[in-house]
Amino acid sequence: MAAVALMVQATASDAGKSLIVAGLARAFARRGLKVAPFKPQNMSNNAAVAVGGEIGRAQALQARAAGLVPRVDMNPVLLKPEGDGRSQLVVRGRAQGSVSARAYYRLKDRLLPEILASFHALARDVELVLVEGAGSASEVNLRAVDVANMGFATRLGLPVVLVGDVERGGVIAALVGTMALLSAEERALVAGYIVNKFRGDPELFAEARRLVSERTGLPCLGVVPWFDEAWRLPAEDVLGLDERARARSGARIKVAVPRLPRIANFDDLDPLAQEPQVHLRLVPLEQALPPDTDLVLLPGSKAVVADLEALHRSGMHACIQAHRRRGGWVVGLCGGYQMLGTRVRDPLGLEGPSAEAPGLGLLEVETVLETDKRVRLRRGLSWLGVEVEGYEIHLGRSFGPGCMRPVVEGEDWRDGARSADDTVWGTYLHGMFANDAFRARFLTRLGARAAIAYEAEVDRTLDRLAAHLERHLDLDALIGLARPPRPSAPR
């Protein structure tokens, strides 16, 4: 199978590239094409388990939109920020250790062959590859070490569609300025542009389209209005978190999520945030917990010891402990589970300088971070008596008396810990709340009723996103721009 490819780049971060690729993947798949997403390099702490290891959550969602099982070739390089200018480097699904930004850029010659190998492996199995760039195409100061934008496009001769974000203002300057900064070789690859996140009457943008096309020589492939349902889809990074925290007039329970500095894998919040009887709130650490909080949910963390220290410095730890003394519920997921124990130790300095920190003391467990990173899908029976499935992505082993009361058990494994009265529990299993039966039983215990079928709603939202792009983009022109990649011999 000889695939063609099209690359979507943008004038800035958070311009909507990931959402556009997801919508295009679903739209072209509905037309009968076998489509695959590909992102050479991603930076996100919201990861997903895929065949072969872990990839960015956005690429997993794009694979779902295309009707494919996620695989590591869809995102061969993933950077997971740890703070202090360092990130965990994941190559083709496997963690390679921690690197500084400067050290990472010296790895281009090592990483590019891995990226190209993944792209070609993926292209052999599909008809169309939709490639997503990273950040801004105009970061010419990084061009010599770029493997994510024009550095990748020029290697394979890929046609590029440029996305401008009208929501943040200055989209005309952004599109024209980006083209002005590109080299002649790079400009020759840009085949058109899209204006994204438009509010109001698109006809009012007609003169702006004329000006951009006149200055750049590029056709406008569409003006895409704001897609109001984007918040129903898993967010790629922390920028999308605030949209989940929506007040609901009919909310029966209030869920408070401490906003950890290194929050990770926060897609656990999405199913709860969408329930009509749940008001989920993100609480900055320097603020007190709202007094009407029913449940404190501690999410995952990329650096548990550092985030525990932040909880203690801010006083949030005392707020959570006081909430517990008043009889409130507390749940910890992955890193949040580790924080609920008595202590977290990182003797090898896997998540930063070698250190340890006292936990919140709400579960009788202790955690030691170890080099073996667990990345796997799981299925088992939950403590509420319903089957659940989810995934693990974590360092560390938790042990202690609390583990004698597990949260979920499989044929040959058990996970998590619970308090004697079941109002405090923690687990390494991400995705528990995406299981409708489990979420319904848990919310019943808190006095609320579940009302949504979460996974089905994600698919319906992807269908609506595809229809939205069908209405506002020239999909025939877009597929007509796609070209076979040229051989990627060393340059």
JOKATA-V82217 format. One record per backbone hydrogen bond with DSSP energy under -0.5 kcal/mol. CO is the residue of the C=O (numbers start at 0). NH is the residue of the N-H. If there is no record, write none. Layout:
CO NH
CO NH
This chain:
0 2
3 128
4 482
5 130
6 8
6 160
7 132
8 162
9 136
11 14
15 19
16 20
17 21
18 22
19 23
20 24
21 25
22 26
23 27
24 28
25 29
26 30
27 32
28 31
32 34
33 126
33 127
35 129
37 131
39 76
41 78
44 46
44 264
45 56
47 54
49 51
49 52
50 71
52 49
54 47
55 59
56 60
57 61
58 62
59 63
60 64
61 65
62 66
62 67
63 66
69 50
70 73
71 74
73 38
75 91
76 41
77 79
77 89
78 43
78 80
79 87
82 85
84 100
85 81
85 82
86 98
87 79
87 89
88 90
88 95
89 77
89 91
90 93
92 53
93 90
96 88
98 86
99 103
100 104
101 105
102 105
103 106
104 107
106 109
106 110
107 111
109 113
110 114
111 115
112 116
113 117
114 118
115 119
116 120
117 121
118 122
119 123
121 124
122 125
126 3
127 35
127 129
128 5
128 130
129 37
130 7
135 138
137 139
138 141
139 142
141 144
142 145
148 151
148 152
149 153
150 154
151 155
152 156
152 157
155 485
158 6
159 190
159 191
160 8
161 193
162 10
163 165
163 195
164 167
165 168
169 173
170 174
171 175
172 176
173 177
174 178
175 179
176 180
177 181
182 186
183 187
184 188
185 188
185 189
186 189
188 159
191 161
192 220
193 163
193 195
194 223
195 165
195 166
197 225
199 201
200 203
201 204
202 205
204 208
205 209
206 210
207 211
208 212
209 213
210 214
211 215
212 216
218 192
218 220
220 473
221 194
221 223
222 224
223 197
225 227
226 229
228 231
229 232
235 45
236 239
237 240
240 243
240 244
241 244
243 245
247 250
252 278
253 255
253 293
253 294
254 280
255 257
255 296
256 282
257 259
259 262
261 301
263 299
264 267
265 268
266 269
266 270
267 271
268 272
269 273
271 274
274 277
276 251
276 252
277 279
278 254
280 256
280 282
281 283
282 258
283 286
289 292
293 328
294 255
294 296
295 297
295 330
296 298
297 332
299 263
302 306
303 307
304 308
305 309
306 310
307 311
308 312
309 313
310 314
310 315
310 316
314 317
314 318
315 319
316 320
317 321
318 322
319 323
320 324
321 325
322 327
323 326
328 295
329 424
330 297
331 333
331 426
332 335
333 337
334 338
335 339
336 339
337 340
338 359
339 361
339 362
340 360
341 358
342 366
343 356
344 368
345 348
345 354
348 351
354 345
356 343
362 364
363 401
364 341
364 342
365 398
366 344
367 396
370 372
371 373
372 374
373 393
375 391
377 389
379 381
379 387
380 408
381 384
385 381
387 379
389 377
390 429
391 375
393 373
396 367
398 365
399 402
400 403
401 404
401 417
404 417
406 382
407 414
408 380
412 409
414 406
414 407
416 425
418 421
422 329
423 418
424 331
425 416
426 333
427 429
428 431
429 390
430 433
430 434
431 434
433 435
434 438
435 439
436 440
437 441
438 442
439 443
440 444
441 445
442 446
442 447
443 446
451 453
452 456
453 457
454 458
455 459
456 460
457 461
458 462
459 463
460 464
461 465
462 466
463 467
464 468
465 469
466 470
467 471
468 472
471 222
472 474
473 477
474 478
475 479
476 480
477 480
477 481
482 4
486 488
